[in-house]
Amino acid sequence: MRMNPAVATILAISMLALAPGCAPQPHRVHVRPEVIGTLSKGGVPVAHADVLIGSSAEYQAPCKDQRKVATTGERGEFRIAPVEEEELFGSPLNPPATVQRLNNVCFQLPGEAVWFGAQLVTRQSQASSIKLACDPLLPKKESVISMPQICH
């Protein structure tokens, strides 16, 4: 007995959609890692600086889309809370374990230009915690995007 081509096509598509890895499956992704650090200027703690985070991939504007997520304390310490989200996975060509997230940490004091702190690239499939020591007067470190960053 021959199967109708339309039914065969629908069956094939249904089987692919239900195969493991192809069907949407809710899972947690780590959008932003926990970041713990200090900000100092010439070794002196910088208090009350805005700690900003963004995800701009523009080489010359890594802090372009930043938003305030914390303020440095009296000893220059700061903590950026991690962020997780629920997502659906629907592509076997881009499984969650291979996806990386970009987060840029920046700082701003009232009346001063924004300092590019660091570019963080982390896997969205696993939680991570990053420690930073940031000082604009120390030698800069090259980031992944070849911008000088003040955090080490």
VOPAGU-2260 file (C-alpha; in pm, 1 decimal, decimal comma):
REM VOPAGU-2260
SITE   aa  ch    i         X         Y         Z
SITE  MET   A    0       0,0       0,0       0,0
SITE  ARG   A    1     134,4     342,4     -99,1
SITE  MET   A    2     115,9     638,6     138,8
SITE  ASN   A    3     -22,8     969,1      22,8
SITE  PRO   A    4     276,6    1209,0     -34,2
SITE  ALA   A    5     111,2    1485,1     173,3
SITE  VAL   A    6      60,5    1247,9     468,1
SITE  ALA   A    7     419,4    1123,2     436,2
SITE  THR   A    8     547,9    1480,6     441,7
SITE  ILE   A    9     340,9    1568,5     749,7
SITE  LEU   A   10     459,6    1251,4     925,1
SITE  ALA   A   11     825,8    1327,3     844,1
SITE  ILE   A   12     798,5    1684,7     970,8
SITE  SER   A   13     620,6    1567,3    1286,3
SITE  MET   A   14     889,6    1306,7    1357,3
SITE  LEU   A   15    1166,1    1565,7    1316,3
SITE  ALA   A   16     986,3    1815,4    1537,1
SITE  LEU   A   17     945,4    1557,2    1811,9
SITE  ALA   A   18    1300,0    1420,5    1791,6
SITE  PRO   A   19    1521,5    1503,1    2090,3
SITE  GLY   A   20    1706,9    1826,9    2030,6
SITE  CYS   A   21    1465,3    1954,1    1766,1
SITE  ALA   A   22    1151,4    2020,0    1964,1
SITE  PRO   A   23    1137,1    2327,7    2183,8
SITE  GLN   A   24    1236,0    2228,6    2535,4
SITE  PRO   A   25    1226,3    2482,3    2819,3
SITE  HIS   A   26    1562,8    2526,9    2988,7
SITE  ARG   A   27    1742,6    2783,4    3205,9
SITE  VAL   A   28    2009,0    3000,1    3044,2
SITE  HIS   A   29    2263,7    3217,8    3218,4
SITE  VAL   A   30    2228,3    3559,1    3057,0
SITE  ARG   A   31    2474,1    3733,7    3288,1
SITE  PRO   A   32    2732,8    3593,6    3529,8
SITE  GLU   A   33    2773,2    3706,0    3887,5
SITE  VAL   A   34    3045,6    3971,1    3897,0
SITE  ILE   A   35    3221,8    4066,2    4220,2
SITE  GLY   A   36    3491,2    4328,9    4219,1
SITE  THR   A   37    3653,2    4647,2    4333,7
SITE  LEU   A   38    3706,7    4982,8    4166,7
SITE  SER   A   39    3999,5    5198,2    4268,3
SITE  LYS   A   40    4189,3    5487,1    4115,4
SITE  GLY   A   41    4563,5    5471,8    4177,4
SITE  GLY   A   42    4499,2    5220,0    4455,6
SITE  VAL   A   43    4245,8    5446,5    4633,6
SITE  PRO   A   44    3893,4    5296,3    4653,0
SITE  VAL   A   45    3633,8    5475,1    4438,8
SITE  ALA   A   46    3301,4    5502,2    4622,6
SITE  HIS   A   47    2961,8    5587,1    4475,9
SITE  ALA   A   48    3050,7    5511,0    4112,4
SITE  ASP   A   49    2772,7    5374,1    3895,9
SITE  VAL   A   50    2840,4    5018,5    3780,2
SITE  LEU   A   51    2693,4    4971,1    3434,9
SITE  ILE   A   52    2640,5    4664,1    3222,8
SITE  GLY   A   53    2557,3    4628,8    2855,7
SITE  SER   A   54    2598,1    4390,4    2567,4
SITE  SER   A   55    2706,7    4609,3    2278,2
SITE  ALA   A   56    2931,5    4425,6    2033,1
SITE  GLU   A   57    3048,0    4751,4    1874,0
SITE  TYR   A   58    3425,7    4768,4    1896,5
SITE  GLN   A   59    3445,2    5141,0    1961,3
SITE  ALA   A   60    3132,7    5160,6    2180,8
SITE  PRO   A   61    3127,9    4866,4    2424,7
SITE  CYS   A   62    2933,0    5070,1    2683,2
SITE  LYS   A   63    2681,6    5205,7    2430,7
SITE  ASP   A   64    2373,7    5026,9    2565,3
SITE  GLN   A   65    2473,2    5023,8    2931,3
SITE  ARG   A   66    2234,6    5046,0    3223,0
SITE  LYS   A   67    2307,2    5092,6    3590,9
SITE  VAL   A   68    2303,9    4769,4    3790,7
SITE  ALA   A   69    2498,2    4865,2    4105,7
SITE  THR   A   70    2693,3    5137,1    4286,4
SITE  THR   A   71    3036,3    5095,6    4440,5
SITE  GLY   A   72    3053,4    5097,9    4819,8
SITE  GLU   A   73    3283,9    5295,3    5048,7
SITE  ARG   A   74    3573,7    5055,2    4977,9
SITE  GLY   A   75    3508,0    5054,3    4603,8
SITE  GLU   A   76    3344,1    4712,5    4617,2
SITE  PHE   A   77    3058,2    4612,5    4390,0
SITE  ARG   A   78    2848,2    4308,3    4305,9
SITE  ILE   A   79    2645,9    4247,9    3992,0
SITE  ALA   A   80    2379,2    3984,2    4045,8
SITE  PRO   A   81    2358,7    3698,2    3797,4
SITE  VAL   A   82    2061,1    3682,5    3561,4
SITE  GLU   A   83    1895,4    3363,2    3441,7
SITE  GLU   A   84    1603,2    3324,7    3203,2
SITE  GLU   A   85    1382,8    3045,4    3075,7
SITE  GLU   A   86    1423,5    2982,9    2701,4
SITE  LEU   A   87    1300,3    2737,3    2443,9
SITE  PHE   A   88    1558,7    2548,1    2243,0
SITE  GLY   A   89    1462,8    2480,8    1886,5
SITE  SER   A   90    1780,4    2441,2    1680,1
SITE  PRO   A   91    2003,3    2133,9    1673,1
SITE  LEU   A   92    2260,2    2352,1    1492,3
SITE  ASN   A   93    2292,9    2587,4    1789,7
SITE  PRO   A   94    2249,6    2381,4    2109,1
SITE  PRO   A   95    2246,4    2573,2    2439,4
SITE  ALA   A   96    2585,2    2437,2    2551,0
SITE  THR   A   97    2758,9    2618,7    2264,7
SITE  VAL   A   98    2595,3    2961,0    2295,8
SITE  GLN   A   99    2800,4    3234,3    2461,0
SITE  ARG   A  100    2679,9    3562,2    2606,1
SITE  LEU   A  101    2857,3    3896,6    2591,5
SITE  ASN   A  102    2842,6    4140,4    2884,0
SITE  ASN   A  103    3044,4    4460,4    2914,5
SITE  VAL   A  104    3110,4    4608,2    3259,2
SITE  CYS   A  105    3154,5    4987,0    3265,2
SITE  PHE   A  106    3180,5    5253,5    3533,8
SITE  GLN   A  107    3081,3    5617,3    3561,4
SITE  LEU   A  108    3138,1    5889,1    3816,9
SITE  PRO   A  109    2923,0    6203,9    3806,5
SITE  GLY   A  110    3057,1    6445,4    3548,0
SITE  GLU   A  111    3316,5    6200,8    3408,2
SITE  ALA   A  112    3334,1    5993,6    3092,6
SITE  VAL   A  113    3237,9    5626,3    3111,2
SITE  TRP   A  114    3526,4    5387,1    3184,7
SITE  PHE   A  115    3523,7    5056,9    2996,3
SITE  GLY   A  116    3589,3    4800,1    3267,6
SITE  ALA   A  117    3585,8    4457,6    3105,9
SITE  GLN   A  118    3427,4    4245,1    2840,0
SITE  LEU   A  119    3294,4    3914,6    2970,2
SITE  VAL   A  120    3215,2    3624,1    2740,3
SITE  THR   A  121    3051,9    3333,3    2922,4
SITE  ARG   A  122    2862,6    3017,5    2827,8
SITE  GLN   A  123    2490,0    3047,3    2872,9
SITE  SER   A  124    2467,7    2679,9    2971,0
SITE  GLN   A  125    2653,8    2715,5    3301,1
SITE  ALA   A  126    2655,5    2958,0    3590,8
SITE  SER   A  127    2976,4    3150,9    3642,7
SITE  SER   A  128    3117,1    3394,0    3893,6
SITE  ILE   A  129    3384,3    3642,6    3790,1
SITE  LYS   A  130    3610,0    3849,5    4015,3
SITE  LEU   A  131    3747,5    4180,4    3888,6
SITE  ALA   A  132    3997,4    4434,1    4018,5
SITE  CYS   A  133    3956,0    4759,6    3825,0
SITE  ASP   A  134    4178,8    5068,9    3821,7
SITE  PRO   A  135    4195,9    5319,9    3533,8
SITE  LEU   A  136    4545,6    5431,5    3638,4
SITE  LEU   A  137    4705,4    5085,8    3610,9
SITE  PRO   A  138    4828,2    4951,1    3274,9
SITE  LYS   A  139    4531,7    4854,5    3058,2
SITE  LYS   A  140    4461,1    4500,0    2948,4
SITE  GLU   A  141    4341,6    4423,9    2594,6
SITE  SER   A  142    3986,3    4289,8    2579,0
SITE  VAL   A  143    3855,3    4033,9    2332,7
SITE  ILE   A  144    3750,6    4322,9    2107,2
SITE  SER   A  145    4094,7    4488,2    2135,8
SITE  MET   A  146    3969,9    4776,4    2348,3
SITE  PRO   A  147    4183,9    4865,6    2648,5
SITE  GLN   A  148    4000,0    4764,2    2964,4
SITE  ILE   A  149    4071,2    4875,7    3321,4
SITE  CYS   A  150    3975,9    4549,7    3493,5
SITE  HIS   A  151    4197,9    4248,3    3549,3
